[in-house]
Amino acid sequence: IAMLGFGCVRCVGSASRLAVDGPRPVALPRPAGRGGPAGPLSGGRCTQSAVALAATAAIGGLRAKSSRPRTCAHCRGELLAMAVAQRPLPEVALPEPLRAADGKLDGAAPEDVFTWDTVTKRMPKIMDSVLESLPGDLAGEASLLEGVRRLQAEMRDGAQLRLLEPTGPWVNAESWNSHLAEFIERGEGWHAAPWWVVENYMYKRLLEELARCGSRAAAYDPFEPAKQQALEAAVEPMRNSLAPLLEVVKAAEAPAADHAERRAALEATLIRSLWGNQADLSLSAGKVESSSDAGNMLSDQRALALDLLEGAAGRPVVVVLDNHGLEVLCDLVLVDAVLRLTDASKVVLHVKDAPVFVSDVTEGDVPGILSWLAEHDQGLADRLQKSLSDGRLEVLADSYYTSARTFWELPENLASLYKEAAVVILKGDANYRRLLGDLHWPYETDFAAYSGSFWPGDGLVSLRTMKSGVALGVSQAEQLEAKRAHPSDWLTCGVYG
């Protein structure tokens, strides 16, 4: 009777929130400098690096329950199937998420102001860049222009969120609405809902508007012009930086090369892949810009990362890609090195199923990237194509990567692949934010303890330059040093890894 009276909140477009049972939570303070000192997780030992790694064991045994009693049995089963590992650090309370509204509070931290500026200024500017680059037939679509302008106004004004309409396959409305409903039910809008949610949501709203214009528009990548510009800007770095690096890999592959040479070459490609992440079009509002700053590592566990790669014999290596342009080229050089210098059974590239974050690599981008490579480095392109043909290189697209779900809400299919892999390499800031849930964990939190508490696989490497207000494993001494050099933006300037 109660079910008939209220209905399943998930089925009718509201939501039930999945709560994970665990040890009694204890209070977790905000990061140092955010209204409180470092907390019980804040040991002095730094375990995260620009190459942040945690070797973890598979975690079994999840008990979950709905925090509301109105979810039908079918939806409970679906939600439980999605949550295949326990939440991170179950002995502590989950911190608050980054929200735009925090940037308007008195004494707001610079990283919170950055979040506010992103939602109210940078994200609307991304939509301006989309409109400026529309092809002629879409540029004249009055309904599209009106819809995008309305979206921009919602972001600036902090309007309430609404459910997505299933206008096209890239929108993925059904899955998204089951997540959105919880924020709508609480009355949270663009400024009060988590930044991670609304930022991903913006891209779905854009795709929703495009799909209203017909099947051709529904399949149009609104960021294709920016991606092509990013490749054009990568010609000189490809020639001056990546081509010489490929020669180092070639020499290390020679029979006469010893283990130290192979390891050094692998290390060089790993570090180059890290700093390739400085190129991110979502931060420049879709404008292609160059960066000459080599950046600095706040901490460094590359030796452990290399051990994982060298120990991958007979098992896959998963690389969850991030940005198009120079970054993906750096990533493919790393992939080439892994295939040539280790005994990994294969490398699997995980990509987005739909356009998101301006420059993120989608499944549809891959053929064009390989064609571009064939013009600028035929040898690398041929090796990658051969690996694709013989099964040592695979590309997998999954809609999870364009959701706003965290890495502790992995669907079973991806969790299974992560468990199978010797190591999963997460590229970029967005994947790092998903790993942390975009929550205000204390910056000193031990990275290995954090990831080891829920990660489903044996190895995790995070290659990330810092472009948002979340971090783990950064000691207070390292924080102070970074703040001295970049007082207002050490977390967001992209200089540190």
N, C-alpha and C positions, 0 to 999 in steps of 0.2 A: 504493500500500500504506500509506504514512504517513497519507493522508487517511482510509482505512478504519480505521486503527488509532486515530487520535485524533479524527477527524471535524472538520468546519468548526466552529471555536469559536463563530462567530456563529449558525450554524444550530442547534446543539445547546444554545444558551442561555448559552454563555460569550461571549468577545469577543476580537476583534483590535483593536488600537489603531492608528488611522491616524497615520502619521508622515509629515511633509512634508519632502522634501529641500530643502535650501537651502544658502546659504553656511555655513561652519563657525561654529557658535554661539560666542559669547563670554559669559562670566559676567555676569549682570545682578543687581546688588545689590538687597536689599530696600529699600523706601522709607526715607528719612531718618527716624531715630527708631525704626526697626525693626531695630536691630542693625548698622547700617552707614551710611556716608555716601552722599550722592547719587552716582549712577554716571555712565557715559559718555553716557547719554541726557539727563542732567540739565542742560541748558543754562539759562541765566538767563532766556531769552525765554519769556514765557507765551503760549501759543497756544490754550489752552482757556478757555472762558468759561461763565457760566451759560447763555449761548447759544454752545455749542462747535461749531465748524464746521471742516470740512476739505473743500476741493474736490479731488477725486481723479480720476484717469483709470482707466478700466477696466483690470483686470489680467488678462493671459492667461498661459497656459502653466503648468500645474500638474503636477508630477511627484509621485506619491504611492506609497507602498509600505506593506504591512502590516509592523508591527514583529514579527509572529509568522508563521511560514510555514505556518499551518494553516487559512487561509481559502480557501474554494472560489472558483472563477472568478466564479460568479454574484454572491456577496456582495461580492467585490472590486469588481466593476463597480458595484454599488449604492452602496457607500461612496464610490467615486470620483465618481459622479454627484452625491453630496451635497456633496462638498468642491469648490466651484467657484472658489475663490480661495485664494491662499496664506495661511498664517498670518501674523499681524502681526509686524513687525520680525524677519524670518527670520534676520538676522545676530546676534541675541542669543538666549540660552536663555530659554524661557518661565519666568516666575516661578511660585512655588508658589500654589495656590489658597487662598482663605479657607476655613478649617476650624474647626469648633466646638472641636476638641481644642486648638487654639492658644491659646484663651482660658484654659486651665488651666495653661499653662506658667509657671514663675517669671518674674516681671517682664513678664508679658503686656501688650501695648499695649492701651489702652482699647477700640480698635475690635475687637480680637480677643476681649476679654471680652464686648463687645456681641454678637459672633457666637455665642459660647457661650450667653449668656443668651437669644438668639433661639431657638436650636434646643432648648434644655432648658426654657425657661420660656414665651417668647412664642408659639411655635408650638403647644405643648400648650394654651395659653389660647385660641388661635383655635378649636381643636376644642371647648373648653368653650362658646364662643359659638355654635358650630354646634348643639350639643346643646340649648342653652337656647332656640333659635329654631326647632326642628323643628316641623312641623305635627303635629297630633294623631295621625294614622295612623302616622307614622314615629316619633314620640316613644315609642310603645309597642313598637317593634321591639327585642326583647331582643338579638337577634343583632347589630343595628346598634350599639347602645350598647356591647356587649361588644367589637366590633371596633374602635370608636373609642377605647375605654379602653385596649385593647391597643396601638394605635398611639401613644397618648400615652406609655405606659410605655416603648415602644421608643425614642422620642425622648429621654426623660429618662435612660434607662439606657445609651444608645449601642449598642443591639442591632445585629446584622448586618442588612444590607439583604437583601431577597428579590425575586425576580421578580414582576411584576404578573400578575394573572389577568385574562383577557379577559371580564370580567363585563358590560361595557357599552361602547358606542361612544366615550364620552368618555374612557375609560381609556387607549385607544390602546396597548394592552399590547405588541403585536408590535414597534412602533417603539421604545418605551421599553426593552423588555427587551434589545434589541441594544446599547443604551447602558449599561444597568445592569450587564450581565454583566461588564464590565471591572472594576468596583468590587467586585462580589461575588467574582470570581476572585481578587482581591488581598486578600480578607478585610476590606474596609473597611466600617465600620458608619456609623451616624448621626453619630458624632462625628469619625471619621477621613476619611470621604468628603468631597468638596467641599461647602461650604455651599450653593452654587448648585444642585447636584444634589439634595441631600436636601430642600431647601425646596420645589423643584418637585415632587419625588417625594411629599412629604406630601399634596399636593392630589390627586395621582393615587390614592394609597391611600385617601383619603376617598371619592373617586368610585367606586372599586372596591367599598368597603363599601356605599355607597348602592345600587349596581346589583344587589347580592345580594338586595335587597328587592323586586325586580320592575321592570317597564318604566317605571312612573310614577316610582319613586324614581330610576331610572337617568337620567331626564331632568330631575330636580329640581335647581335651582340652590341649594345650601345657603347661599349668601350673598345671596340675593334680599332677605331682610328688612333686612340691613345696607345694601344698595344703596338701598333705598327710604328708609331713615332718612337716608342721605347726601343724597338729593335734597331731602327735607324740610328738612334743615339748610341747603340752598343757596338757599332762597327769598329770604332777606334779602340775601345777597351778589348774587344775580341782580338784584334791584331796585336796590340801592344802588351796585353796582360795574359789573356787566356791561351793564345797560340804558343808563347814560350812555356807556359805551364804544361801544356800538352807534350812538349818536347821533353820536359822533365819526367813525365809519366812514361813516355816512350823509352827513355834511357833506363828507367827503373824496371821496365818489363823485360829488358834484355837478359839473356841467360847469364851473362857475366855479373849482373847486378846482385848485390847482397841484400840481406834483410833490412839493414839500416837504410839503404837507398830506397827500397820499396816503401818503407814506413815513412821516410821523409817526404817522398812524392805524394803519398796518400794524405799526409798531414797538410801539405801545401794546398791540396785541392779542398780539403775540409775547411781550412781557414778562409780560402777564397770564396767558398760557398757562403760562409758566415757573412763576410762583408759585402757580398752581393746583395744582401738583404737591406742595405742602406737605400736601394732604389725602390721606392714605394709611391705609386701614383695616387693612392687614396689620401696621402698626407699632403700632397701638393695640389689637391683639388683637381686631379686629372691632368695637370700640366707636367710635361717632361722636363726634368731639371737634372743637371749633373752634380755630382758630389766629389770633391777632391780630398775630403777629410778621411784619413785612413781609419779613424776610430781607435778606441782603446778597450781592452778587455778588463772588466772589473775583477774577474776571476777566471780561472782556466783549468779545465780538466781534460785537455785534449788527449793526454796519454791514455786515460780510461776509454775515451771515445775510440781511439785507434785500436785499443785492445779488443773492443767489441767487434769492430769491423774485421780485424785480422782473425778473430775467432769465429767468423760466420760460416765456416766450412760446411757445405751441404745444406745450408738454410737460407731463406730469402732475407734480403734487406729491403725494408719499406722506406720510401722517401715521400713524405707528405709535402707536396710542392706548395709554393706561395706565389710569388710575383712573376709576371711575364718580363720580357726585355732582358736586361743584363743579368738579373738574378737567376732566371731559369737557365741561361747559358752557363753561368757559374755552376749551377746545380748539375747540369748535364756533364760538365767536365768532371765533377766529383763522381757521378754515376759511371762515367767511362773508366775512371781510375779504380773504382770498386770492382767493376767487371774484369779489369785487366790485372789488378794487383792482389786480389783476394780470391778465396775459393768459395765465395757466396754462390748459392745455386742460381740465384737470379736477383734482379732488382725490380721492385714493383713501384711505379710512380702513382701515387694517389692524387687525383686532381678534382677540381670542382665540376659539378654537373651542369652548372649555369653561371652566367656572368655575375661577379660579386667583387666588392672592394676594388673596383676599377681595373686593376692590373692582374688579378689572380688568374692563374692558368686553368683553363677549362679543357675538357676532352677535345672539343672542337678546335682548340688552338694548336694541338700537338702536330698535326700534319704541316701547318704553316711554319712552325718553328723549325721542323726538320728540313723543310724546303729552303728556309733562310740559311740554315747551317750549311746546306749543300752548296750554296753560293759563296760562303765565306770560309768554310773549313770542310772540304769534301771528305777528308779522312775521318773526322769525327762523325759526320753525318752518315757515312757508309758503315762505320762500326755500330752505331746506334740502330740503324735500319737492319743490319744483320742480326743484332741481338734481339730485335723485335721479331724477326722472322724465325729464329731458332728457339724462342721462348725464354731467353735469358733476361729479356727486358719486357715488362708488361706495363700497361696503362690501365688504371681502374678509376672510374668516376663514381661518386656516391653522393646522393642528395644530403646525407648527414653533414657534409662539409659546407653546405650552404644553409644549414639550420643554425639556430642559436643554442643548441644543446652543448653541454660541456663534455670533456673527455671521460668523465665518470658516468656519462649517460650514453656510452657507445652502443649502437645496435649490435646484435649478436654476430652478424656476419663480419663486421670490422674487428670486433674483439677477438674473434677466432683467427683472423689473419694476423693480428698483432701478436697473439700467442705463438703462432707458427714462426714468426720472424725472429732472427737472431737479434735484430735491433730495428727500431723505428726511429727515423730521423724526422723531427718536426722542424720545418722551415718557417721562419718569419714570426712577426709580432702577433698576427691574428691567431695562429696556431698556439702560440704561447699563452695568449689571453684565454683561449678555449681550455688550455691545460689547467690554468688557475681559476677557471670560472669567471674571470675578470673580477675577482674579489680582492678586497683590501687585506691580503695576508701580510703579516709583518715581513719586512724586507729581509730580515735575518733568518727567516724560517729555513730550516735545513732542506735543501732540494731533494736529497736522497730519501730522507724520512717522508717527505711529502709525497713524492711520486711512488715510493715503495709501498705506501699505504693503500693504493688502489689500482696502479697501472697493471693491465692484464698480461703483459708480456715480460720477457727476460731482460730486454735492454731498451733504453730510451736516451736519445741524444736530441737536445734542443739547440738549434742554431738561430740566434735571435739578436738583432740590434734593437736597443730599447727605444720604443716609440709610444709608450703609454704608461700610465701610472701604476703598473703592477710589476712586481719582481720578487724573486726568492733568492736566498743564499748570498745576499750582499751584506757583508759585515758592516758594523757601524763605522769602522775606520775607513772602509772603502766608500761608504756613503758620504762621509765628511770630505774625503778627497775629491769625489766627483762634484759635490756641492760647491766646493771652493772654485773649481774650474767653471762650473755651469750652475750658478746659484738658483736660477729660476726654472731650469728645464733639463736637469741631468737625467731625469727619467724618460723624457720625451724627445730629446734632440736627435736621436739616432746615432750619436757619436760612440756610445758605450754598448758593449755586448756582454 
